[in-house]
């Protein structure tokens, strides 16, 4: 073989070997790749829903609960109005606690079938209850301040707020009077324990008025006033609470309304305060707009302002206007 032919043969052999080597490498690479089934790589595929008998029953039950077939029903009769409709809820100053049973009895006697339920608390408390949405038909206040506040707020039926009665302040003592208090002057003695109502309570404001009047008088004066205040051991949030402190003997004296002393019977002794130095508290009554029993509420107000209602109040120490 000629040299040129030999060289050409070697070149051809090299090319063939190179092609075989490349083919082997390519085959090796492709054989190492894992083939993934098309179903597995199709992540966005959504399987067709499978309907079963159980699912059909569930669907039928669900649709029945949402849109039930309307069965034949008997029409509900209109409610029968009974005497319970004549009930009156009266939010009432606590100082009427003693007279409230007699007032309820008198009201039911004048209006058979009607009843009144009293919610008795300090006027400042029942006023706040009304403002916070508590239900009531009638509001009886021992303070024009709180009546005016509710009137300004639009809580009353127009034209129904009226003066009801009045009350003076008095000092009560325990029945056995352990401190041996004989006069108002004795309230200033060292060691005497006195209960008053807080000034936020109508009787507390009235007591403060009495004390101011007595401080200006020649009979008592500022030294007496200061000594009495120094003997106060508790300020209560209702008038009955002051009376309870006295009755239980926790204090030697308490400033309350005359009506409380009258209603208390033999539970207390008392010291009167002359009218010229006293404080006359005026009570008012009014019908509330939110009442759903305005007819019965109006009947109750009529009773309270009638001669019968006024006589009951008088019997319990309240004074006519």
Secondary structure, DSSP 8 states (H G I E B T S, - for coil): --HHHHHHHHHHHHHHHHHHHHHHHHHHHHHTS----HHHH-TT--------HHHHHHHHHHHHHHS---------------GGGGEEEEEEEGGGHHHHHHHHHHHHHHSTT-EEEEEEE-HHHHHHHHHTT---SEEEES-HHHHHHHHHTT-B-TT--EEEEEE-EEEEEETT-TT---SGGGGGSTT--EEEE-TTSHHHHHHHHHHHHHHHSSSSHHHHHHHHHHTEEEEESSHHHHHHHHHTTSSSEEEEEHHHHHHTGGGEEEE---TTT---EEEEEEEBTT-S-HHHHHHHHHHHHSHHHHHHHHHTT-B--
